[in-house]
Amino acid sequence: MSKLDRAVLSVRGLDTDAARSKVLVALRAVPGVASAEAHGPEGALVTYDGGETTVMDLIRSLRKLGFLAGMG
């Protein structure tokens, strides 16, 4: 595993525990993600292997679920 990168993603629609849980589970399922945790009311802090995945991969995984996401 190469050096881990970190990204803060802004995610709209994290107004319930269920939505927050759904987002974190989806992020953790992306290959190369070491951890994902809530970061403020509408964000997620993701630690990932930049050699295995990209920020756009993370954002796409959330958009597939119907969440509006981007770099925070």
PyMOL Python script that loads the backbone (N, CA, C, O; Angstrom):
from pymol import cmd

cmd.read_pdbstr("""\
ATOM      1  N   MET A   1       0.854  -1.179   0.000  1.00  0.00           N
ATOM      2  CA  MET A   1       0.000   0.000   0.000  1.00  0.00           C
ATOM      3  C   MET A   1       0.895   1.236   0.000  1.00  0.00           C
ATOM      4  O   MET A   1       1.839   1.333   0.784  1.00  0.00           O
ATOM      5  N   SER A   2       0.589   2.166  -0.879  1.00  0.00           N
ATOM      6  CA  SER A   2       1.375   3.397  -0.918  1.00  0.00           C
ATOM      7  C   SER A   2       0.902   4.358   0.178  1.00  0.00           C
ATOM      8  O   SER A   2      -0.001   4.047   0.954  1.00  0.00           O
ATOM      9  N   LYS A   3       1.532   5.521   0.217  1.00  0.00           N
ATOM     10  CA  LYS A   3       1.173   6.522   1.214  1.00  0.00           C
ATOM     11  C   LYS A   3      -0.318   6.861   1.105  1.00  0.00           C
ATOM     12  O   LYS A   3      -0.860   6.986   0.007  1.00  0.00           O
ATOM     13  N   LEU A   4      -0.953   7.004   2.241  1.00  0.00           N
ATOM     14  CA  LEU A   4      -2.388   7.289   2.246  1.00  0.00           C
ATOM     15  C   LEU A   4      -2.645   8.779   2.098  1.00  0.00           C
ATOM     16  O   LEU A   4      -1.936   9.614   2.659  1.00  0.00           O
ATOM     17  N   ASP A   5      -3.679   9.088   1.326  1.00  0.00           N
ATOM     18  CA  ASP A   5      -4.136  10.464   1.133  1.00  0.00           C
ATOM     19  C   ASP A   5      -5.403  10.663   1.936  1.00  0.00           C
ATOM     20  O   ASP A   5      -6.053   9.703   2.350  1.00  0.00           O
ATOM     21  N   ARG A   6      -5.748  11.933   2.151  1.00  0.00           N
ATOM     22  CA  ARG A   6      -6.985  12.262   2.861  1.00  0.00           C
ATOM     23  C   ARG A   6      -7.758  13.281   2.053  1.00  0.00           C
ATOM     24  O   ARG A   6      -7.177  14.157   1.412  1.00  0.00           O
ATOM     25  N   ALA A   7      -9.070  13.157   2.089  1.00  0.00           N
ATOM     26  CA  ALA A   7      -9.934  14.119   1.397  1.00  0.00           C
ATOM     27  C   ALA A   7     -11.153  14.389   2.262  1.00  0.00           C
ATOM     28  O   ALA A   7     -11.697  13.490   2.904  1.00  0.00           O
ATOM     29  N   VAL A   8     -11.562  15.633   2.264  1.00  0.00           N
ATOM     30  CA  VAL A   8     -12.821  16.005   2.914  1.00  0.00           C
ATOM     31  C   VAL A   8     -13.835  16.217   1.797  1.00  0.00           C
ATOM     32  O   VAL A   8     -13.652  17.068   0.926  1.00  0.00           O
ATOM     33  N   LEU A   9     -14.897  15.435   1.836  1.00  0.00           N
ATOM     34  CA  LEU A   9     -15.952  15.541   0.843  1.00  0.00           C
ATOM     35  C   LEU A   9     -17.147  16.251   1.444  1.00  0.00           C
ATOM     36  O   LEU A   9     -17.522  16.001   2.589  1.00  0.00           O
ATOM     37  N   SER A  10     -17.733  17.125   0.676  1.00  0.00           N
ATOM     38  CA  SER A  10     -18.979  17.778   1.053  1.00  0.00           C
ATOM     39  C   SER A  10     -20.106  16.945   0.459  1.00  0.00           C
ATOM     40  O   SER A  10     -20.113  16.658  -0.738  1.00  0.00           O
ATOM     41  N   VAL A  11     -21.063  16.559   1.306  1.00  0.00           N
ATOM     42  CA  VAL A  11     -22.147  15.683   0.856  1.00  0.00           C
ATOM     43  C   VAL A  11     -23.473  16.269   1.310  1.00  0.00           C
ATOM     44  O   VAL A  11     -23.711  16.432   2.506  1.00  0.00           O
ATOM     45  N   ARG A  12     -24.333  16.584   0.356  1.00  0.00           N
ATOM     46  CA  ARG A  12     -25.656  17.104   0.718  1.00  0.00           C
ATOM     47  C   ARG A  12     -26.597  15.958   1.047  1.00  0.00           C
ATOM     48  O   ARG A  12     -26.544  14.898   0.424  1.00  0.00           O
ATOM     49  N   GLY A  13     -27.451  16.179   2.025  1.00  0.00           N
ATOM     50  CA  GLY A  13     -28.454  15.188   2.373  1.00  0.00           C
ATOM     51  C   GLY A  13     -28.090  14.302   3.540  1.00  0.00           C
ATOM     52  O   GLY A  13     -28.690  13.245   3.732  1.00  0.00           O
ATOM     53  N   LEU A  14     -27.106  14.723   4.327  1.00  0.00           N
ATOM     54  CA  LEU A  14     -26.709  13.922   5.498  1.00  0.00           C
ATOM     55  C   LEU A  14     -27.468  14.367   6.746  1.00  0.00           C
ATOM     56  O   LEU A  14     -26.886  14.523   7.819  1.00  0.00           O
ATOM     57  N   ASP A  15     -28.765  14.567   6.589  1.00  0.00           N
ATOM     58  CA  ASP A  15     -29.553  15.098   7.690  1.00  0.00           C
ATOM     59  C   ASP A  15     -30.133  14.030   8.609  1.00  0.00           C
ATOM     60  O   ASP A  15     -30.806  14.353   9.587  1.00  0.00           O
ATOM     61  N   THR A  16     -29.878  12.759   8.302  1.00  0.00           N
ATOM     62  CA  THR A  16     -30.347  11.689   9.192  1.00  0.00           C
ATOM     63  C   THR A  16     -29.193  10.708   9.461  1.00  0.00           C
ATOM     64  O   THR A  16     -28.225  10.639   8.703  1.00  0.00           O
ATOM     65  N   ASP A  17     -29.323   9.970  10.539  1.00  0.00           N
ATOM     66  CA  ASP A  17     -28.315   8.949  10.847  1.00  0.00           C
ATOM     67  C   ASP A  17     -28.268   7.884   9.763  1.00  0.00           C
ATOM     68  O   ASP A  17     -27.197   7.370   9.439  1.00  0.00           O
ATOM     69  N   ALA A  18     -29.428   7.549   9.200  1.00  0.00           N
ATOM     70  CA  ALA A  18     -29.490   6.526   8.150  1.00  0.00           C
ATOM     71  C   ALA A  18     -28.732   6.984   6.903  1.00  0.00           C
ATOM     72  O   ALA A  18     -27.995   6.200   6.305  1.00  0.00           O
ATOM     73  N   ALA A  19     -28.906   8.232   6.513  1.00  0.00           N
ATOM     74  CA  ALA A  19     -28.206   8.765   5.340  1.00  0.00           C
ATOM     75  C   ALA A  19     -26.701   8.802   5.587  1.00  0.00           C
ATOM     76  O   ALA A  19     -25.913   8.421   4.722  1.00  0.00           O
ATOM     77  N   ARG A  20     -26.317   9.255   6.750  1.00  0.00           N
ATOM     78  CA  ARG A  20     -24.894   9.328   7.108  1.00  0.00           C
ATOM     79  C   ARG A  20     -24.273   7.928   7.077  1.00  0.00           C
ATOM     80  O   ARG A  20     -23.173   7.742   6.557  1.00  0.00           O
ATOM     81  N   SER A  21     -24.980   6.958   7.631  1.00  0.00           N
ATOM     82  CA  SER A  21     -24.499   5.583   7.648  1.00  0.00           C
ATOM     83  C   SER A  21     -24.371   5.029   6.227  1.00  0.00           C
ATOM     84  O   SER A  21     -23.383   4.369   5.905  1.00  0.00           O
ATOM     85  N   LYS A  22     -25.355   5.291   5.390  1.00  0.00           N
ATOM     86  CA  LYS A  22     -25.343   4.828   4.003  1.00  0.00           C
ATOM     87  C   LYS A  22     -24.131   5.378   3.255  1.00  0.00           C
ATOM     88  O   LYS A  22     -23.474   4.651   2.510  1.00  0.00           O
ATOM     89  N   VAL A  23     -23.837   6.661   3.453  1.00  0.00           N
ATOM     90  CA  VAL A  23     -22.700   7.303   2.798  1.00  0.00           C
ATOM     91  C   VAL A  23     -21.380   6.700   3.282  1.00  0.00           C
ATOM     92  O   VAL A  23     -20.505   6.395   2.472  1.00  0.00           O
ATOM     93  N   LEU A  24     -21.236   6.530   4.578  1.00  0.00           N
ATOM     94  CA  LEU A  24     -19.983   5.996   5.115  1.00  0.00           C
ATOM     95  C   LEU A  24     -19.755   4.551   4.690  1.00  0.00           C
ATOM     96  O   LEU A  24     -18.625   4.168   4.387  1.00  0.00           O
ATOM     97  N   VAL A  25     -20.802   3.752   4.663  1.00  0.00           N
ATOM     98  CA  VAL A  25     -20.681   2.364   4.205  1.00  0.00           C
ATOM     99  C   VAL A  25     -20.256   2.331   2.736  1.00  0.00           C
ATOM    100  O   VAL A  25     -19.398   1.535   2.355  1.00  0.00           O
ATOM    101  N   ALA A  26     -20.854   3.195   1.912  1.00  0.00           N
ATOM    102  CA  ALA A  26     -20.511   3.240   0.486  1.00  0.00           C
ATOM    103  C   ALA A  26     -19.063   3.656   0.286  1.00  0.00           C
ATOM    104  O   ALA A  26     -18.362   3.071  -0.539  1.00  0.00           O
ATOM    105  N   LEU A  27     -18.604   4.658   1.028  1.00  0.00           N
ATOM    106  CA  LEU A  27     -17.222   5.109   0.897  1.00  0.00           C
ATOM    107  C   LEU A  27     -16.246   4.025   1.326  1.00  0.00           C
ATOM    108  O   LEU A  27     -15.225   3.814   0.671  1.00  0.00           O
ATOM    109  N   ARG A  28     -16.548   3.343   2.412  1.00  0.00           N
ATOM    110  CA  ARG A  28     -15.659   2.287   2.910  1.00  0.00           C
ATOM    111  C   ARG A  28     -15.583   1.105   1.948  1.00  0.00           C
ATOM    112  O   ARG A  28     -14.625   0.333   1.989  1.00  0.00           O
ATOM    113  N   ALA A  29     -16.586   0.958   1.083  1.00  0.00           N
ATOM    114  CA  ALA A  29     -16.610  -0.151   0.125  1.00  0.00           C
ATOM    115  C   ALA A  29     -15.768   0.132  -1.124  1.00  0.00           C
ATOM    116  O   ALA A  29     -15.499  -0.781  -1.904  1.00  0.00           O
ATOM    117  N   VAL A  30     -15.355   1.378  -1.318  1.00  0.00           N
ATOM    118  CA  VAL A  30     -14.538   1.717  -2.483  1.00  0.00           C
ATOM    119  C   VAL A  30     -13.148   1.108  -2.291  1.00  0.00           C
ATOM    120  O   VAL A  30     -12.529   1.302  -1.244  1.00  0.00           O
ATOM    121  N   PRO A  31     -12.654   0.376  -3.288  1.00  0.00           N
ATOM    122  CA  PRO A  31     -11.310  -0.214  -3.168  1.00  0.00           C
ATOM    123  C   PRO A  31     -10.252   0.849  -2.865  1.00  0.00           C
ATOM    124  O   PRO A  31     -10.214   1.900  -3.505  1.00  0.00           O
ATOM    125  N   GLY A  32      -9.410   0.569  -1.900  1.00  0.00           N
ATOM    126  CA  GLY A  32      -8.353   1.501  -1.530  1.00  0.00           C
ATOM    127  C   GLY A  32      -8.687   2.409  -0.364  1.00  0.00           C
ATOM    128  O   GLY A  32      -7.802   3.090   0.155  1.00  0.00           O
ATOM    129  N   VAL A  33      -9.946   2.438   0.062  1.00  0.00           N
ATOM    130  CA  VAL A  33     -10.337   3.294   1.187  1.00  0.00           C
ATOM    131  C   VAL A  33      -9.951   2.604   2.489  1.00  0.00           C
ATOM    132  O   VAL A  33     -10.341   1.466   2.750  1.00  0.00           O
ATOM    133  N   ALA A  34      -9.175   3.318   3.300  1.00  0.00           N
ATOM    134  CA  ALA A  34      -8.749   2.797   4.600  1.00  0.00           C
ATOM    135  C   ALA A  34      -9.757   3.148   5.684  1.00  0.00           C
ATOM    136  O   ALA A  34      -9.996   2.352   6.591  1.00  0.00           O
ATOM    137  N   SER A  35     -10.356   4.353   5.595  1.00  0.00           N
ATOM    138  CA  SER A  35     -11.355   4.751   6.578  1.00  0.00           C
ATOM    139  C   SER A  35     -12.212   5.880   6.017  1.00  0.00           C
ATOM    140  O   SER A  35     -11.803   6.624   5.125  1.00  0.00           O
ATOM    141  N   ALA A  36     -13.410   5.978   6.571  1.00  0.00           N
ATOM    142  CA  ALA A  36     -14.335   7.067   6.235  1.00  0.00           C
ATOM    143  C   ALA A  36     -15.116   7.381   7.495  1.00  0.00           C
ATOM    144  O   ALA A  36     -15.645   6.485   8.152  1.00  0.00           O
ATOM    145  N   GLU A  37     -15.185   8.659   7.826  1.00  0.00           N
ATOM    146  CA  GLU A  37     -15.913   9.059   9.028  1.00  0.00           C
ATOM    147  C   GLU A  37     -16.632  10.377   8.773  1.00  0.00           C
ATOM    148  O   GLU A  37     -16.253  11.147   7.890  1.00  0.00           O
ATOM    149  N   ALA A  38     -17.670  10.622   9.555  1.00  0.00           N
ATOM    150  CA  ALA A  38     -18.412  11.868   9.428  1.00  0.00           C
ATOM    151  C   ALA A  38     -17.503  13.039   9.772  1.00  0.00           C
ATOM    152  O   ALA A  38     -16.666  12.951  10.671  1.00  0.00           O
ATOM    153  N   HIS A  39     -17.679  14.122   9.050  1.00  0.00           N
ATOM    154  CA  HIS A  39     -16.870  15.330   9.250  1.00  0.00           C
ATOM    155  C   HIS A  39     -17.814  16.522   9.182  1.00  0.00           C
ATOM    156  O   HIS A  39     -18.062  17.069   8.108  1.00  0.00           O
ATOM    157  N   GLY A  40     -18.334  16.916  10.325  1.00  0.00           N
ATOM    158  CA  GLY A  40     -19.298  18.009  10.357  1.00  0.00           C
ATOM    159  C   GLY A  40     -20.666  17.534   9.897  1.00  0.00           C
ATOM    160  O   GLY A  40     -20.861  16.345   9.646  1.00  0.00           O
ATOM    161  N   PRO A  41     -21.613  18.455   9.785  1.00  0.00           N
ATOM    162  CA  PRO A  41     -22.986  18.073   9.471  1.00  0.00           C
ATOM    163  C   PRO A  41     -23.197  17.599   8.031  1.00  0.00           C
ATOM    164  O   PRO A  41     -24.130  16.838   7.774  1.00  0.00           O
ATOM    165  N   GLU A  42     -22.363  18.024   7.094  1.00  0.00           N
ATOM    166  CA  GLU A  42     -22.529  17.625   5.691  1.00  0.00           C
ATOM    167  C   GLU A  42     -21.198  17.238   5.063  1.00  0.00           C
ATOM    168  O   GLU A  42     -20.892  17.647   3.943  1.00  0.00           O
ATOM    169  N   GLY A  43     -20.412  16.452   5.782  1.00  0.00           N
ATOM    170  CA  GLY A  43     -19.118  16.086   5.223  1.00  0.00           C
ATOM    171  C   GLY A  43     -18.651  14.719   5.640  1.00  0.00           C
ATOM    172  O   GLY A  43     -19.169  14.111   6.576  1.00  0.00           O
ATOM    173  N   ALA A  44     -17.647  14.249   4.910  1.00  0.00           N
ATOM    174  CA  ALA A  44     -17.011  12.973   5.216  1.00  0.00           C
ATOM    175  C   ALA A  44     -15.510  13.130   5.032  1.00  0.00           C
ATOM    176  O   ALA A  44     -15.052  13.711   4.048  1.00  0.00           O
ATOM    177  N   LEU A  45     -14.756  12.612   5.982  1.00  0.00           N
ATOM    178  CA  LEU A  45     -13.298  12.594   5.901  1.00  0.00           C
ATOM    179  C   LEU A  45     -12.901  11.179   5.494  1.00  0.00           C
ATOM    180  O   LEU A  45     -13.205  10.210   6.190  1.00  0.00           O
ATOM    181  N   VAL A  46     -12.221  11.074   4.360  1.00  0.00           N
ATOM    182  CA  VAL A  46     -11.862   9.769   3.807  1.00  0.00           C
ATOM    183  C   VAL A  46     -10.346   9.655   3.723  1.00  0.00           C
ATOM    184  O   VAL A  46      -9.675  10.550   3.209  1.00  0.00           O
ATOM    185  N   THR A  47      -9.817   8.563   4.226  1.00  0.00           N
ATOM    186  CA  THR A  47      -8.399   8.236   4.094  1.00  0.00           C
ATOM    187  C   THR A  47      -8.321   7.087   3.098  1.00  0.00           C
ATOM    188  O   THR A  47      -8.981   6.062   3.268  1.00  0.00           O
ATOM    189  N   TYR A  48      -7.509   7.265   2.055  1.00  0.00           N
ATOM    190  CA  TYR A  48      -7.499   6.292   0.972  1.00  0.00           C
ATOM    191  C   TYR A  48      -6.115   6.181   0.330  1.00  0.00           C
ATOM    192  O   TYR A  48      -5.266   7.058   0.489  1.00  0.00           O
ATOM    193  N   ASP A  49      -5.913   5.092  -0.391  1.00  0.00           N
ATOM    194  CA  ASP A  49      -4.679   4.842  -1.126  1.00  0.00           C
ATOM    195  C   ASP A  49      -4.825   5.492  -2.496  1.00  0.00           C
ATOM    196  O   ASP A  49      -5.583   5.012  -3.338  1.00  0.00           O
ATOM    197  N   GLY A  50      -4.100   6.581  -2.716  1.00  0.00           N
ATOM    198  CA  GLY A  50      -4.187   7.317  -3.961  1.00  0.00           C
ATOM    199  C   GLY A  50      -3.687   6.534  -5.167  1.00  0.00           C
ATOM    200  O   GLY A  50      -3.963   6.913  -6.306  1.00  0.00           O
ATOM    201  N   GLY A  51      -2.969   5.466  -4.939  1.00  0.00           N
ATOM    202  CA  GLY A  51      -2.534   4.614  -6.036  1.00  0.00           C
ATOM    203  C   GLY A  51      -3.613   3.645  -6.480  1.00  0.00           C
ATOM    204  O   GLY A  51      -3.501   3.011  -7.529  1.00  0.00           O
ATOM    205  N   GLU A  52      -4.656   3.536  -5.675  1.00  0.00           N
ATOM    206  CA  GLU A  52      -5.724   2.573  -5.960  1.00  0.00           C
ATOM    207  C   GLU A  52      -7.047   3.241  -6.310  1.00  0.00           C
ATOM    208  O   GLU A  52      -7.856   2.665  -7.039  1.00  0.00           O
ATOM    209  N   THR A  53      -7.275   4.435  -5.806  1.00  0.00           N
ATOM    210  CA  THR A  53      -8.541   5.127  -6.070  1.00  0.00           C
ATOM    211  C   THR A  53      -8.294   6.630  -6.140  1.00  0.00           C
ATOM    212  O   THR A  53      -7.230   7.111  -5.749  1.00  0.00           O
ATOM    213  N   THR A  54      -9.274   7.359  -6.634  1.00  0.00           N
ATOM    214  CA  THR A  54      -9.164   8.818  -6.751  1.00  0.00           C
ATOM    215  C   THR A  54     -10.335   9.473  -6.027  1.00  0.00           C
ATOM    216  O   THR A  54     -11.309   8.816  -5.660  1.00  0.00           O
ATOM    217  N   VAL A  55     -10.218  10.758  -5.836  1.00  0.00           N
ATOM    218  CA  VAL A  55     -11.318  11.512  -5.223  1.00  0.00           C
ATOM    219  C   VAL A  55     -12.565  11.396  -6.098  1.00  0.00           C
ATOM    220  O   VAL A  55     -13.676  11.277  -5.583  1.00  0.00           O
ATOM    221  N   MET A  56     -12.385  11.430  -7.408  1.00  0.00           N
ATOM    222  CA  MET A  56     -13.547  11.299  -8.295  1.00  0.00           C
ATOM    223  C   MET A  56     -14.228   9.944  -8.129  1.00  0.00           C
ATOM    224  O   MET A  56     -15.451   9.856  -8.238  1.00  0.00           O
ATOM    225  N   ASP A  57     -13.459   8.885  -7.867  1.00  0.00           N
ATOM    226  CA  ASP A  57     -14.069   7.577  -7.594  1.00  0.00           C
ATOM    227  C   ASP A  57     -14.950   7.651  -6.347  1.00  0.00           C
ATOM    228  O   ASP A  57     -16.043   7.087  -6.309  1.00  0.00           O
ATOM    229  N   LEU A  58     -14.460   8.351  -5.337  1.00  0.00           N
ATOM    230  CA  LEU A  58     -15.230   8.508  -4.097  1.00  0.00           C
ATOM    231  C   LEU A  58     -16.519   9.278  -4.358  1.00  0.00           C
ATOM    232  O   LEU A  58     -17.595   8.886  -3.905  1.00  0.00           O
ATOM    233  N   ILE A  59     -16.394  10.367  -5.086  1.00  0.00           N
ATOM    234  CA  ILE A  59     -17.567  11.198  -5.399  1.00  0.00           C
ATOM    235  C   ILE A  59     -18.573  10.408  -6.233  1.00  0.00           C
ATOM    236  O   ILE A  59     -19.775  10.467  -5.974  1.00  0.00           O
ATOM    237  N   ARG A  60     -18.090   9.672  -7.231  1.00  0.00           N
ATOM    238  CA  ARG A  60     -18.985   8.863  -8.076  1.00  0.00           C
ATOM    239  C   ARG A  60     -19.745   7.829  -7.258  1.00  0.00           C
ATOM    240  O   ARG A  60     -20.922   7.574  -7.514  1.00  0.00           O
ATOM    241  N   SER A  61     -19.078   7.233  -6.274  1.00  0.00           N
ATOM    242  CA  SER A  61     -19.748   6.212  -5.462  1.00  0.00           C
ATOM    243  C   SER A  61     -20.939   6.809  -4.715  1.00  0.00           C
ATOM    244  O   SER A  61     -21.947   6.135  -4.503  1.00  0.00           O
ATOM    245  N   LEU A  62     -20.821   8.067  -4.320  1.00  0.00           N
ATOM    246  CA  LEU A  62     -21.927   8.727  -3.612  1.00  0.00           C
ATOM    247  C   LEU A  62     -23.003   9.217  -4.567  1.00  0.00           C
ATOM    248  O   LEU A  62     -24.193   9.156  -4.259  1.00  0.00           O
ATOM    249  N   ARG A  63     -22.585   9.697  -5.707  1.00  0.00           N
ATOM    250  CA  ARG A  63     -23.571  10.154  -6.704  1.00  0.00           C
ATOM    251  C   ARG A  63     -24.426   9.010  -7.186  1.00  0.00           C
ATOM    252  O   ARG A  63     -25.604   9.211  -7.482  1.00  0.00           O
ATOM    253  N   LYS A  64     -23.871   7.808  -7.277  1.00  0.00           N
ATOM    254  CA  LYS A  64     -24.653   6.630  -7.668  1.00  0.00           C
ATOM    255  C   LYS A  64     -25.782   6.365  -6.687  1.00  0.00           C
ATOM    256  O   LYS A  64     -26.815   5.806  -7.057  1.00  0.00           O
ATOM    257  N   LEU A  65     -25.585   6.769  -5.428  1.00  0.00           N
ATOM    258  CA  LEU A  65     -26.611   6.591  -4.397  1.00  0.00           C
ATOM    259  C   LEU A  65     -27.609   7.743  -4.366  1.00  0.00           C
ATOM    260  O   LEU A  65     -28.587   7.708  -3.619  1.00  0.00           O
ATOM    261  N   GLY A  66     -27.355   8.771  -5.187  1.00  0.00           N
ATOM    262  CA  GLY A  66     -28.262   9.910  -5.241  1.00  0.00           C
ATOM    263  C   GLY A  66     -27.852  11.090  -4.385  1.00  0.00           C
ATOM    264  O   GLY A  66     -28.627  12.034  -4.231  1.00  0.00           O
ATOM    265  N   PHE A  67     -26.653  11.058  -3.826  1.00  0.00           N
ATOM    266  CA  PHE A  67     -26.161  12.177  -3.016  1.00  0.00           C
ATOM    267  C   PHE A  67     -25.361  13.138  -3.885  1.00  0.00           C
ATOM    268  O   PHE A  67     -24.608  12.710  -4.760  1.00  0.00           O
ATOM    269  N   LEU A  68     -25.519  14.419  -3.648  1.00  0.00           N
ATOM    270  CA  LEU A  68     -24.718  15.436  -4.315  1.00  0.00           C
ATOM    271  C   LEU A  68     -23.438  15.582  -3.512  1.00  0.00           C
ATOM    272  O   LEU A  68     -23.477  15.978  -2.347  1.00  0.00           O
ATOM    273  N   ALA A  69     -22.299  15.264  -4.128  1.00  0.00           N
ATOM    274  CA  ALA A  69     -21.035  15.284  -3.413  1.00  0.00           C
ATOM    275  C   ALA A  69     -19.967  16.002  -4.230  1.00  0.00           C
ATOM    276  O   ALA A  69     -20.026  16.052  -5.458  1.00  0.00           O
ATOM    277  N   GLY A  70     -18.992  16.554  -3.519  1.00  0.00           N
ATOM    278  CA  GLY A  70     -17.867  17.221  -4.154  1.00  0.00           C
ATOM    279  C   GLY A  70     -16.778  17.446  -3.119  1.00  0.00           C
ATOM    280  O   GLY A  70     -16.915  17.062  -1.957  1.00  0.00           O
ATOM    281  N   MET A  71     -15.705  18.070  -3.555  1.00  0.00           N
ATOM    282  CA  MET A  71     -14.629  18.397  -2.620  1.00  0.00           C
ATOM    283  C   MET A  71     -15.120  19.458  -1.654  1.00  0.00           C
ATOM    284  O   MET A  71     -15.740  20.443  -2.054  1.00  0.00           O
ATOM    285  N   GLY A  72     -14.837  19.246  -0.377  1.00  0.00           N
ATOM    286  CA  GLY A  72     -15.337  20.161   0.636  1.00  0.00           C
ATOM    287  C   GLY A  72     -14.288  21.075   1.085  1.00  0.00           C
ATOM    288  O   GLY A  72     -14.533  21.922   1.944  1.00  0.00           O
TER     289      GLY A  72
END
""", "prot")
cmd.dss("prot")
cmd.show_as("cartoon", "prot")
cmd.util.cbc("prot")
cmd.orient("prot")
